[in-house]
Amino acid sequence: MVADFTFTIDIWLAELEQYTLDQLLIKPSPENWSMGQVYVHLLDATAFFMEQVKACLITNSHAAEEAAPVAKLMFQNNSFPDAVLEGPSSNAHTPQPASKEQLTRDLIALKSEITQLGILLQSSEITGKTKHPGLKYFNAQEWLQFAEIHFRHHLRQKQRIDDFLNRTAAF
């Protein structure tokens, strides 16, 4: 799981190199995110997911609780449904990135954090779970898998934004 996640982050890091800051800030439409906002969203959401991993590693609370059936299917398929998903209303306030360099630093720091959490997961016998806002309860391993699936899911959105940038010669 950790190797898959760091590999996925490496994809995002490599892809980040091809953009200028100006390109990262271009929105395909007023209601759609820029590529930079996608990066910010991934980092912000994953920070929450990693906090959940850590919380699960220090408690056995909610161990008997289960994930929602749709979440169980998602974990089994190791993928979100192939659809454009609406996130929480707070996503409408996702800021633009401060700089390309900050995104790079944050992605590298996230890789390091995931590696450290992976080591803790291997040695932990704690079975605690925390509640996902819409998918019920996940354990630490499931939160990590969810975070990686989330990163991969946004590759589809990335492709749509890249297509827009290519059509408008902003790429």
C-alpha positions as CSV (number, residue, x, y, z in Angstrom):
1,M,0.0,0.0,0.0
2,V,2.7,2.5,0.9
3,A,4.7,1.7,-2.3
4,D,1.6,2.2,-4.4
5,F,0.9,5.5,-2.7
6,T,4.4,6.9,-3.1
7,F,4.3,5.8,-6.7
8,T,1.1,7.7,-7.2
9,I,2.5,10.8,-5.6
10,D,5.6,10.4,-7.9
11,I,3.2,10.6,-10.8
12,W,1.8,13.9,-9.5
13,L,5.3,15.3,-8.8
14,A,6.5,14.4,-12.3
15,E,3.4,15.9,-13.9
16,L,3.8,19.1,-11.8
17,E,7.1,19.8,-13.6
18,Q,5.4,20.4,-16.9
19,Y,3.3,23.4,-15.6
20,T,4.2,27.0,-15.1
21,L,2.5,28.7,-12.1
22,D,0.3,30.6,-14.6
23,Q,-0.9,27.3,-16.1
24,L,-1.6,25.9,-12.6
25,L,-3.9,28.9,-12.0
26,I,-6.0,28.6,-15.2
27,K,-9.6,27.5,-14.5
28,P,-11.5,25.7,-17.4
29,S,-14.6,27.5,-16.2
30,P,-15.7,29.6,-13.1
31,E,-17.2,26.5,-11.4
32,N,-14.2,24.2,-12.1
33,W,-10.9,24.0,-10.3
34,S,-7.6,24.9,-11.8
35,M,-4.9,22.3,-11.8
36,G,-3.3,24.1,-8.9
37,Q,-6.5,23.8,-6.9
38,V,-6.6,20.1,-7.6
39,Y,-3.1,19.8,-6.1
40,V,-4.1,21.9,-3.1
41,H,-7.2,19.8,-2.7
42,L,-5.2,16.6,-2.8
43,L,-2.8,17.8,-0.1
44,D,-5.5,19.2,2.1
45,A,-7.8,16.2,1.9
46,T,-4.8,13.8,2.4
47,A,-3.7,15.8,5.5
48,F,-7.2,15.0,7.0
49,F,-6.9,11.3,5.9
50,M,-3.4,11.0,7.5
51,E,-4.8,12.5,10.8
52,Q,-7.4,9.7,10.7
53,V,-4.7,7.1,10.2
54,K,-2.9,8.5,13.2
55,A,-6.1,8.5,15.3
56,C,-6.8,4.9,14.4
57,L,-3.3,3.9,15.5
58,I,-3.8,5.1,19.1
59,T,-7.1,3.6,19.9
60,N,-9.2,0.5,19.7
61,S,-12.4,2.6,19.7
62,H,-15.1,1.7,17.1
63,A,-13.3,-1.5,16.2
64,A,-16.6,-3.3,15.6
65,E,-18.0,-0.6,13.3
66,E,-18.0,-1.1,9.6
67,A,-17.6,0.9,6.4
68,A,-20.6,1.5,4.3
69,P,-21.3,-1.1,1.6
70,V,-20.2,1.3,-1.2
71,A,-16.9,1.9,0.7
72,K,-16.4,-1.9,1.1
73,L,-16.8,-2.3,-2.7
74,M,-14.5,0.6,-3.3
75,F,-11.8,-1.0,-1.1
76,Q,-12.3,-4.3,-2.8
77,N,-12.0,-2.7,-6.3
78,N,-9.2,-0.4,-5.0
79,S,-10.9,2.3,-7.0
80,F,-13.5,5.0,-6.8
81,P,-16.4,4.6,-9.2
82,D,-15.5,5.9,-12.7
83,A,-17.6,9.0,-12.4
84,V,-17.3,12.7,-11.6
85,L,-18.0,12.9,-7.9
86,E,-19.3,15.9,-6.0
87,G,-17.3,16.5,-2.9
88,P,-18.4,18.5,0.2
89,S,-19.5,22.1,-0.2
90,S,-16.2,23.2,1.4
91,N,-14.5,22.2,-1.9
92,A,-15.9,25.4,-3.4
93,H,-13.4,27.4,-1.3
94,T,-10.3,25.5,-2.3
95,P,-7.6,28.1,-2.7
96,Q,-5.1,28.5,-5.5
97,P,-1.6,27.4,-4.7
98,A,0.9,29.9,-3.4
99,S,3.7,28.5,-5.6
100,K,4.7,25.5,-7.6
101,E,7.7,25.1,-5.3
102,Q,5.4,24.9,-2.3
103,L,3.3,22.1,-4.0
104,T,6.5,20.2,-4.6
105,R,7.7,20.5,-1.0
106,D,4.3,19.5,0.3
107,L,4.1,16.4,-1.9
108,I,7.6,15.4,-0.9
109,A,6.7,15.9,2.8
110,L,3.6,13.8,2.3
111,K,5.6,10.9,0.8
112,S,7.8,11.0,3.9
113,E,4.8,11.0,6.2
114,I,3.2,8.1,4.4
115,T,6.4,6.1,4.6
116,Q,6.6,6.7,8.4
117,L,2.9,5.8,8.8
118,G,3.5,2.6,6.8
119,I,6.2,1.5,9.3
120,L,3.8,2.2,12.2
121,L,1.0,0.3,10.5
122,Q,3.2,-2.8,10.1
123,S,4.0,-2.9,13.8
124,S,0.5,-2.0,15.1
125,E,-2.0,-4.4,16.5
126,I,-4.5,-1.6,17.3
127,T,-7.8,-2.0,15.6
128,G,-9.4,1.4,16.1
129,K,-11.5,3.1,13.5
130,T,-12.6,6.6,12.8
131,K,-15.7,7.8,11.0
132,H,-15.6,9.0,7.4
133,P,-18.1,11.9,6.9
134,G,-20.2,9.8,4.4
135,L,-18.8,6.3,4.3
136,K,-19.0,5.2,7.9
137,Y,-15.9,3.7,9.7
138,F,-12.4,3.0,8.4
139,N,-9.4,1.5,10.1
140,A,-5.9,3.0,9.6
141,Q,-5.1,0.7,6.6
142,E,-8.4,1.6,4.9
143,W,-7.7,5.4,5.4
144,L,-4.4,5.0,3.8
145,Q,-5.9,3.0,0.9
146,F,-8.7,5.6,0.6
147,A,-6.1,8.4,0.3
148,E,-4.2,6.6,-2.4
149,I,-7.4,5.8,-4.3
150,H,-8.4,9.5,-4.0
151,F,-5.1,10.6,-5.5
152,R,-5.6,8.2,-8.5
153,H,-9.2,9.2,-8.9
154,H,-8.1,12.9,-9.5
155,L,-5.9,11.8,-12.4
156,R,-9.1,11.7,-14.4
157,Q,-9.8,15.3,-13.5
158,K,-6.2,16.2,-14.3
159,Q,-6.6,14.7,-17.8
160,R,-9.7,16.8,-18.4
161,I,-7.9,20.0,-17.3
162,D,-4.9,19.1,-19.4
163,D,-7.2,18.6,-22.4
164,F,-8.6,22.1,-21.8
165,L,-5.1,23.6,-21.4
166,N,-4.0,21.9,-24.7
167,R,-7.1,23.2,-26.5
168,T,-6.5,26.7,-25.4
169,A,-2.8,26.6,-26.1
170,A,-2.1,27.5,-22.5
171,F,0.0,24.3,-22.1
